Amino acid sequence: MESGKTIVILGTGGTIAGVADSAGAHVGYRPAQLGVAQLLQAVPDLERVAKAPLQAEQVAQLDSKDMDHTTWHALAVRCSQLLERADVGGIVITHGTDTLEETAWFLQCVLQPAKPVVLTCAMRPASAISADGPGNLRDAVICTADVHAAGRGVLAVMAGLVFSARQVRKVHPYRVDAFDGGDSGPQGWVEEGRVRWAGAVDGAALSAPKIPPVGALRPPAEWPQVEILVSHAGCSGPVMQAVVQALCSAGVRGLVVAGTGNGTTHQALDAALEVAQSRGLAVRRSTRCERGRIVQAEDADDSRVSALSAVKARTSLMLELMGWPRTDR
C-alpha cells in the first residue's frame, strides 16, 4: 500500500465483536455486540502500526453463521466505492469465523482488487481475558499497509497467518488457530509488526479474466439460488429424488455436490442428479476431502468438476449463473 493513504475498516459483527457474561467464557457468548469503532479502541497503537490514517464504518452487525446475500452485496458495493478512491490504500473487514472463507471468496470473485482487501476475525469474544480479536485486527492492518500486499487479491489474516481467499478455510471449531490454507499453506506470516511473504505476487492473479463491474450485480433477491448436497453412505434413492424435486419446485438454479473421495457420488444420488440436470439445474462436483482436489482421468469430461470446496464452488456457480466468468477451475 502506498504510504500515507487511508485504511478503511469495515465492521460486520461476528465473534470479534462478541460479548460474554464472564471473562473466562469462550463459548455461549453473544456475537456482534460491539461496533467497529469499539474494536479499534482495544488496539491503541493501531494508527501507529498502520502508518496511515484509519477510517471505520459499520456495514452490518450479525453472527456470520447468518451471513446473507444482502450483506455480501452491501460489502461488495462499499468496497468497490472505496477502492476507486485515490486516497484509500486498502480495506480491512472484521468478520465472523463461520463463513469468512465464503465472504472472502465472493469478494475476490466480484472485486479482483489490486489494492489490499483483508478479512480478519476472532475465535474468542472481545470480553474474553485472552481475546484474540485485537491481535488479529492489528495484524490485518499491518498486512494491509504492507507494500507487498497489493496485487494479491482478497486475503484473510488470523493467528499471525496470511491466507489467500481461494485457499482459506476454517478447519477447527474452537482453537484460535482455526484456519489453514490447505495444500498451499499460508501466503505469509505477520511477525513483530512485519509481514514475511511466502513468495512474490502470482502473475496469474494479475491476469484474471475481465469481470463485470460490481454495479452489474442484480439486487440480492434476484440472485440465483444454488444449494449443496453431500454424498454419504446409505444415501436413499427416494429421499434424494424427493430432495431434488423439492429444490426444482423451489426455483433452485444450481447444485453443488460434495462427493466422497475423488468426487465420487452414491449411485442413489447419481440418479437424482440426472433428474436435476434434465430439469435444467447446473451441477458442479466437489469433494468432502479437506485437502487436495479432484483428479480426473485423461479422457474424462471434467466440465462439472470444481477445484474448490463445496461452499466456495456454490459461490462461483451462483456468480457464473449471473454472467461472471467461471472461477472454480
N, C-alpha and C positions, 0 to 999 in steps of 0.2 A: 504494500500500500504506500502511496506517496505520502511523504512526511507532512504533518500538519492538517491533513484532511479529516473531516468528521467521521467518527464511527457511530452508527446508529444502532441502538439496542432495542429490539422489538420483543415485547413480552407476550406469551400465550398461555401462561399458567403452569400447570404441572407440579410435580413434587418439589422442584427447586423453589416454588412459591408456596409450598405447603406448610401447615402448622399442626403440631400435635399437642396433647394436653400436658405432656411431660418431656423434659429434655432427653430422656433415655428412650423414648418411643421412636422406633424406626418403621413401624407398620401401624395401621389403624389411625393414621393422620388424616387431615383434611387438605387435599391438594388445592392449588390455585386460590390461595387466600391473600397473598401479598402481591402488590403491584410491582412492576418492573423497577420503578423508582426506589422502592424499598430494598430491592435486591442489590441495587448499586450502592446503597448506603452501607451494606455489610462488607464492602471492599473499598476501604477508604483511599487506597493508593491507585485506584483503577485508572484515573486520568493520567497519573504519572507514568504508569507502565504502558499506557496506550500511546503516550507522546502525541496525543491528538485530542481535540475536543470530543466530548461524548454527548449524544442526544438519546433520550429514552422515550419510547412510545408503547402504549398498551394496544395490541391488535386484537387479542382475545383473552379470555380468562376461563380456562376449562381444564379438566382432567384429560390427559391425552388419550386415554382409553376411549374417550368420547369424541375424538377428533373427527371433523366432518368436512365435506367438500366446500361448504360456505367459508369456513376458516381458511382452508387452503387457497381459495380464490382471493380472499382478502389479503392473505400474506403475499401471494404472487403479485397482485396489483401494487401493493405498497412497496414491495422490494423493487419492482420494476421502476416505479416512480423515483425511488431513492437512488438506484444505480445510475439513472440518467443524469443525476445532479453532479455537476463538476466539483462541488465542494464536499461530496461524500466519497470516502475512500473504501468503505466496506460496511458490512452489516453483521451483527450478532443476533441470533434468535434464541431466547430462552424457551424451553420446550419440555414437556413430559417425556419420560423414557419409553413408555409403552409403544408409541407409534412414531418415535423420532425418525427411525430409518425410512418410514413411508413418506413422511413430510420432506425429508432431505432429498429423496429420490424424485418426488413430484417437483420440487423447486428446481432441481438440476435439469429435469426434462423441459420445463417451461421457460426457464431463465437462461440456462447455459452461461452463467455470469463470468465476465472477465475479471471483475472485482471480487474480492473475497466475500462469501456469504457463509457464515459459520454458525452451526447449531450447537447448543450446549444444554445441559440438563443436570439432574441430581438424583441419586438413589435414596437420599435421606432428606427429610423435610428441613426447611430453614430453621426450625426451632430445635433441631437435634443438637446435642452437645458436640457431636462430631460431624456436623453438616458438611457435605462435600460440595454443595452448590457454590459458595463464594469462591473456592479454589478453581472450580471448573469455569465459572464466569470469568475470572481473572485470566486463566489460560486461553479461553476463547478470544478475549480481547487482544491478548499478546499475539495469538496466531493471526487474527485479522489484520493487525498492524504490521505484521512481518512483510518485508518487501517481496519475499519469495512465495507468498500465498496467492498472489494474483495469477490467474490462468489455470488454477487447479479445480475450478468449479466449486460446487457446494461441498463443504466439509463439516465434520462433526468432531467436537473436542470434548473429552471427558477422561478423568483419571490420568491426566498427563499424556494422553494419546490422541493423535490426529488421524481420522479416517476419512476416506472419500465417501460421497453419498452413495455410490454404486455398491460399495463393499460393506458399509457399516451395518451391524445387526446386533440386536440385544440377545445375549446368549445365557444370561443368568437372571433369576427373578429377584435377587436380594443384594448381592455383593456390590460394592462401589465400583469395581472394575467389571461391570456387567456387559460391556460391549467388546466386540472384536471385528476384524476385517476379513475373516475367512482365510482363504489361501493367500491372499495378497498381503495380509498383515497391515500394520499401521502405515500411514503415509509420512508420519513424523512423530516427534516427541517434544513436549514442552518441558524444558529443564532450566530451572533457575532463571526464569524470565526470558528465555530464548527458545526458538523452535529449531530443532535439529531435523532436517528433512531426510527422508529415506532415499530420495532421488530427485532429479530435476523434473520440471514440468513436462508432462507427457505431450508430445507434439500432436498425437492423435486427438487429444481432448480439445486442442485449439482448432481442429479442422472438422468439428462435428457438423452434421447436416444442418442446413438452414431451417430454423423453426419459425412458426408464425409468431407475431407479437402477442404479448400477454393479453392485449385488448381484444384479441380474436377468440379468447375463451368465452364460451357461452355462459349464461347465468348458471350457477351450480344446480338448480332444479332441472336443468336440461342435460346435465352430463349423463352419458350412457352408464347404466348400471352394470358392473362386472362383479361376479361372485367367485368364491373359491370352494372347490370340493377337494376332499382328501381321500386318497385310495388307502384302504386298510384291509387287514384280514377279516374275512367274514362279511364282505360287502353284500348287501341284499339287492338282488335284481329288482324286485318290485319297489323297494324303497328308493333306489337310485332313479328308477323310471318316474316315480311319483315326484321326487325332488326336481328332476329336470322339467317335468310337466308344469310344476308349480312355478319354477323360475321363468319358463317361457310365458306362462299366463300373466306373470307379474311384470313383463316387459323387459326382463334382463337381456342385455345385448351380447354379453361375453362370459366365458367361463375359463378360469384357470384351475388346472388340476395339479395338486401336489402329489406326485406319484411316488411309489416305492422305488428304492434303489436308483437305477439309471433311468428314471422317469416312467417305469412300468406301471400299469393300472390293472386292477382286478377285472376279470372278464365280465362281471356283472356291471361294473362301471363303464367298461368299453361299450357295451350295448347301449347304455343310456347316453353316452357321448355321441354315438352315431345318430341317435334321435335328435340330440341338441343341434348338431351340425346340419341335419336335414331340415331343421326349422330355422336355419339362418343364424344361429349363435356362433360367434367367433370363439375358437377354443385354443388355449395355449397349455403346453405341458411343462411342468417344473418338477422338482424333486423335493421330497421331505428331508433329504440328507442335508446337514448343515454345512458341509464342505464340498468343494468341487462343483462340477456342472455336468449336465447330461452329455454323454459322448455317443454319437450315432455311428452306425456302420457307414462305410464309404458310399454305398448306393442307396442309403435310406433317405426318405423325404423328411427333412428337418424343418419344414416351414412352420410347423406348430410348436416347435421346441423353443423354450425360453432359457436363456443363460442366467436368469435372475431367480431370486427366491420367489415364492408364490405371491407374497404381498407386494413386492415390487413389480412382478410381472402383471399383477392386476392393475396397478397404476399405469404402466406402459400401455397395456391393451386399451384401457379407458381413453387415454390420450390419442392413441392410434385411431380409435373409432371416431375421434373428433377432428381428425386430419393432421395430427402431429406425425412426424416420421417415426418409424419403428425404432425403439431404443432397447429392446430386450435381447439382442443378439450377444 
